[in-house]
Amino acid sequence: ENNAAMDLVLFGDAMCHVGKICRIIMSTPGHPLLVGVGGSGRQSLSRLSSYTCMFLTMMIVISGNYGMNDLKADLQAMYTKAGVKDEGVLFLFTDGQITNEK
């Protein structure tokens, strides 16, 4: 878990988006896909929404030797927390983490 400090200026539109993200992740299907230009605040607002809903934010960390087995282990840990322990989990995955598009 990486809880970096964030200095945010929240405008009215940003708070509307936080409300929308919270509503989506708290609903039963709860799978938002946020699309936009870089630097528009998708990741920060997702983290804030996750914190507001008391969810655990999980994000994989890609390194030089990160492979398919590592991804499976990370997903298994996330599924265990979400499914077995019934904890709220927000899985944050960015386009920069895609290393192989096959």
N, C-alpha and C positions, 0 to 999 in steps of 0.2 A: 504494500500500500504506500503510495506516494502522495502525501498531502502538502504540496507546495503552497506557499503563501501567494495570494493573488491580490493585487491592488486593482480594484475595479471601479469604474464610474458607471453606474447603472442608470440608463435613460429609461423613459417610459416604455419604449419599444422593447428594450432588453427585458424588462420585467414581464411584459406580455409574453415574450418567448419563453421565459423561465416558467411561467404559468402553464403554457401550452405543453412544454416538455414534461413538466410534472404530471399534468393530466394524462398524457400518453403513457408514461412509464408506470403510473399507478393503475392504469386500466388492465384488464385481463390479458389482451394480446401484448400490449406494451412494448412495441418495437419501432421506435422512430428512426428515420434515416434523414440526417440533416445534411443538406447540400448548400454550398455557397462558396464565395471566393475566399481565399486565404486571408486570415486576419479579421474575419467578420465576427468572431467570438463563439463559434459553434462549440469548441472544446470547453471553453471557460463556462459558458452557460449550461452545458451538459453536466459539468462537475458541480456547479452550484445547484442545479436541479437535483442531482443525486444526493447531495448533502442535505438539501431541504427535505427530501423524501426519506431521509435516513437510510439510504442505500449505500452499499459498499461499491466504490468505483474500482474496477479492475481494468488494467491495460497491460498488454504484453510488451516486453522490452526486447527489441530486436538487436542482436549482436552478430558478430562475424560468424560464429559457429552455431547460431540458432537454426534448428532444423525442424522437420515435421514431427519428430518425437517430442521435442520441446513444446511445440504448439499443442499437441494432443494432451500433454501433461498439464499445461496451463488451462486448457479448456475443461479437462476433467476436474481440476481443482475448483474452477468457477461453477461448473454444473453441480458439484457436490455441495457447495455453499448455497446455491440457488434452489436445488431440488431436494436434497436430503435434509439440510439444516433449515430450509425455508427462510433464508435471508434474502433481502432485496439486493440485487446485484445489477449494476450498470456496467456493461462491457463497452469500453470506449476503444474504437478501432479507427485509425486514420488512414488516408490513402498513402501517406509516407511510410507506413509499415508494410506495404505490399512489396515484397522483394522479388517474387517470382509470379508472373501473371499466367502461368500455364494452368 
